[in-house]
């Protein structure tokens, strides 16, 4: 039987990715008017949601319910879209197959990939815009040994866009880890932090060889923009 953490690392060329049927990974953040989550907590919860789906037996087992859909998504251009929901919208989204991950304040539900034009009606009507969030408290330095997803200090992105980017970074780190490292991270509850790098540290990170997200430029920022670097201790040689 295949190990739950023994997913292959896909490596098609960019041209191959673009030529294949395109899919998207939907994420929905709960955004109630009275108590919106803090920005950093939402970013971290989004990243953990992506990792939770990637490690789910419905994905990792050869006959898993979502395995074929995730494989098709990974073989093409990796796309994630974050939408917001509140009240009844959130409850209806929760009835669709997926996984809900909770942070200190944030709740994010991730769904198995769908074709670009195949959004379920419960998700299709949800808004992409309006996901700007503020911090609800101080953001402390990460605990020693915690994987950190470093944001580019020179870019401005909405919280929804940034949530997709931190999900990308977490996924790139996951692909680079071996079976034992993945298992250890999963057993920690996918402990991680999202922080904005200083300009000096960002330059060092870019040159480090750590997983780097370069955006396709479909929304908000220019194509090829470097958005997030995944600094997992296991990836530092």
C-alpha positions in Angstrom: 0.0 0.0 0.0 1.2 3.5 -0.8 2.3 5.5 2.2 0.0 8.5 3.0 3.1 10.7 2.7 4.7 9.2 -0.4 3.2 11.5 -3.1 5.3 11.8 -6.2 6.8 15.2 -7.0 5.4 16.4 -10.4 7.9 18.0 -12.7 6.3 18.8 -16.1 7.7 21.7 -18.1 5.8 25.0 -18.1 4.8 24.4 -21.7 3.4 21.0 -20.8 1.5 22.4 -17.8 -0.2 25.1 -20.0 -1.2 22.6 -22.7 -3.0 20.3 -20.2 -6.6 20.7 -19.0 -6.6 23.4 -16.3 -8.0 22.9 -12.8 -8.2 25.1 -9.8 -8.0 24.4 -6.0 -10.9 26.4 -4.3 -10.4 27.8 -0.8 -13.1 29.6 1.1 -12.3 31.8 4.1 -15.0 32.5 6.6 -15.4 36.2 6.8 -18.2 37.3 9.2 -18.8 41.0 9.4 -18.7 41.2 13.2 -15.5 39.2 13.8 -13.2 38.9 10.8 -10.0 37.0 11.4 -6.6 38.6 11.7 -4.7 38.8 8.4 -1.7 36.7 9.5 -3.8 34.0 11.1 -5.8 33.7 7.8 -2.6 33.4 5.8 -1.2 30.7 8.0 -4.6 28.8 8.1 -4.8 28.9 4.3 -1.3 27.3 4.0 -2.2 24.6 6.5 -5.4 23.9 4.7 -3.5 23.2 1.5 -1.1 20.9 3.3 -4.0 19.1 5.1 -5.6 18.3 1.7 -2.4 17.2 0.2 -1.8 14.7 3.1 -5.4 13.5 3.2 -5.8 9.7 2.5 -8.4 10.6 -0.1 -5.5 12.2 -2.0 -2.5 10.1 -1.1 -4.0 6.6 -1.5 -3.9 5.2 -5.0 -7.6 4.6 -5.0 -8.4 7.7 -3.0 -11.6 9.6 -3.8 -9.8 12.8 -4.7 -6.5 11.3 -6.0 -7.3 11.5 -9.7 -8.5 15.1 -9.4 -5.4 16.3 -7.5 -3.1 14.5 -9.9 -4.8 16.3 -12.9 -4.5 19.6 -11.1 -0.8 19.1 -10.3 0.0 18.1 -13.8 -1.2 21.4 -15.1 -0.6 25.0 -13.9 -1.1 25.1 -10.2 -4.0 27.5 -9.5 -5.7 28.4 -6.3 -8.6 30.8 -5.8 -9.7 32.1 -2.4 -13.3 33.3 -2.0 -15.1 34.6 1.1 -18.3 33.4 2.7 -20.4 34.3 5.8 -23.5 33.1 7.4 -25.6 30.8 5.2 -23.0 30.9 2.5 -20.4 29.4 4.8 -22.9 26.7 6.0 -23.7 25.7 2.4 -20.0 25.6 1.5 -19.4 23.3 4.4 -21.9 20.8 3.0 -19.7 20.2 -0.1 -16.9 17.6 0.1 -13.8 19.3 1.5 -11.8 19.9 4.7 -12.1 22.8 7.1 -9.0 24.0 8.9 -9.2 26.3 11.9 -6.6 28.8 13.1 -6.7 31.0 16.2 -9.5 33.0 14.6 -9.6 32.0 10.9 -11.5 29.2 9.3 -10.6 28.0 5.8 -12.3 25.3 3.9 -10.4 23.7 1.0 -12.0 21.6 -1.7 -10.6 19.0 -4.1 -9.6 20.6 -7.4 -12.3 21.4 -10.1 -12.1 22.4 -13.8 -11.7 26.1 -14.3 -15.3 26.2 -15.6 -16.7 23.6 -13.2 -17.4 25.6 -10.0 -20.3 24.2 -8.0 -23.1 26.8 -7.7 -22.5 27.1 -3.9 -19.0 28.3 -4.6 -19.4 30.1 -7.9 -21.5 32.8 -6.3 -19.0 33.6 -3.6 -17.0 36.8 -4.0 -13.2 36.9 -4.6 -12.9 40.6 -3.7 -13.4 42.0 -0.3 -10.9 39.8 1.5 -8.8 42.7 2.9 -8.0 41.9 6.5 -6.3 43.7 9.3 -4.3 42.3 12.2 -6.3 41.8 15.4 -3.3 41.7 17.7 0.5 41.7 17.7 2.4 39.4 15.4 5.3 37.8 17.4 8.5 36.4 16.0 8.2 32.7 15.0 9.3 30.1 17.5 12.7 28.6 16.8 12.5 25.7 14.3 9.1 26.8 12.9 8.8 26.7 9.1 8.3 30.2 7.9 6.7 31.4 4.7 8.4 34.7 4.0 6.4 37.4 2.0 8.1 39.7 -0.4 8.3 43.1 1.3 8.1 45.0 -2.0 4.7 43.6 -3.1 1.2 44.7 -2.0 -1.5 42.0 -2.3 -5.0 41.6 -0.9 -5.4 39.1 1.9 -7.2 36.7 -0.5 -4.4 36.8 -3.1 -1.8 36.4 -0.4 -3.6 33.4 1.1 -3.4 31.7 -2.3 0.4 32.5 -2.5 1.1 31.1 1.0 -0.8 28.0 -0.1 1.5 27.8 -3.1 4.6 28.1 -1.0 3.5 25.5 1.5 2.9 23.1 -1.4 6.3 23.7 -2.9 7.9 22.9 0.4 5.8 19.8 0.7 7.0 18.6 -2.7 10.6 19.0 -1.6 10.3 17.1 1.7 10.9 13.3 1.9 8.5 10.9 3.5 9.8 11.1 7.0 9.9 14.9 6.9 6.4 15.1 5.6 5.2 12.8 8.4 6.9 14.9 11.0 5.4 18.1 9.7 1.9 16.6 9.6 2.2 15.3 13.2 3.0 18.8 14.3 -0.4 20.0 12.9 1.6 21.6 10.0 3.1 24.2 12.3 4.2 27.2 10.3 4.4 31.0 10.4 3.8 33.7 7.8 5.9 36.8 8.1 7.1 39.6 5.9 10.8 39.6 5.2 13.0 42.6 5.5 14.5 43.8 2.2 17.9 42.5 3.2 16.7 39.1 4.3 14.5 38.8 1.2 17.6 39.1 -1.1 19.3 36.4 0.9 16.3 34.2 0.7 16.0 34.5 -3.0 19.6 33.4 -3.4 19.2 30.5 -0.9 17.6 27.9 -3.2 14.6 27.5 -1.0 11.2 27.0 -2.7 10.1 30.3 -4.3 6.7 31.1 -5.6 6.6 33.0 -8.9 3.1 34.2 -9.7 1.6 33.7 -13.2 0.2 37.2 -13.1 -3.5 36.5 -13.6 -4.5 38.9 -10.9 -3.1 41.9 -9.0 0.6 41.6 -9.7 2.9 41.3 -12.7 3.7 37.9 -14.2 6.8 36.4 -12.8 6.6 38.3 -9.5 8.3 36.5 -6.6 5.8 36.4 -3.8 6.7 33.9 -1.1 9.7 31.8 -0.1 9.1 28.6 2.0 11.8 28.4 4.7 11.4 25.0 6.1 14.3 23.9 8.4 14.5 20.5 6.7 15.3 22.2 3.4 18.3 24.1 4.6 21.4 22.1 3.8 
